[in-house]
Amino acid sequence: MKCFVYKSVKKVDSYIYIDQKDNFSNVPEKLLLLFGTPQFTLEFDLTEDRKLAMADAKQVMQSIHEQGYYLQMPPKNNLPI
């Protein structure tokens, strides 16, 4: 599947993955308000065996199929105290 990744301008190390470029119709409005205007970052072909830096490809694909997007947040251990 084609995958398009957008970074948040408000939340450091937060990304939204979708399967149609610039189509945020499946992303809840409240989430987009917290996320800020998404900035296009990357386009790639997502397969189940693809290695991703901070996410499991199968989980990303499942989330996109079920809810229309995948939200990647920073690891909890990287948050400031």
N, C-alpha and C positions, 0 to 999 in steps of 0.2 A: 504494500500500500504506500502511496505517497504520503509523506508526513511533513508538515510545516510547523516550525517552532518559533515562538514569539517570546521575547523577554519582557519582564515587567519594568516599568520606569519608576515604580513606587516601592517594590519589594525586591531587595537584592537576592540574586540567585534563584528567582522564581520564574518559571516558564510554563507556557501553555502549548500543548501539542494538539494539532487538528489535522484533518485529512483533506481540507479544501482551503487553498490560500485565501486569506482575508475573510473567511466565512466564520463569524463568531456567533451565528444564530443559535447554536446549541450550548453556548457558554452562558451561565446565569448572569443576569444584569448586575446583581450584587457583587459577584466575583469580579466582573470587569471593572466595577467602580473601585474596588480595593486594589486591583491589579494595575490600574491606570491604562493609558493608551498602549496597546501591545506594539512592540517594535519587532518587525520581522528579523529573524536571526539566521535561520537555516532551513533548507529543504533537502530531504533525502528519501530514499526508498527504505521503508521499515519492514523488516522480516522478523520472524520469531527468533531467529538465531543471531540477529544483529547485536553487537555489543554496544551498549550505551553507557556513558560515564556515570550517570547518577540514577538510572532507572532500569527496570527489567523490561525488555522489549515485549514480551508476552503480556505483561500487565498494561503497558502503554496501549498495545493493540486492543486488548479487551476493553479498556476504559473508553477508547475512541469509538469502538463498535457499540458499546452499551449506552454511553452518555453523550457522545459526540466530541469529547475532548479529554485530555489528560493534563492534570496540574502537577507540576514538579516544584516542590518546595525545597529550600536548603535543608541539609541535615541538621537535626536538633543540636548536635554537639558543636556546630559552627556558629550558633547564635551568641551574641554578646550577653554577658551576665549583667 
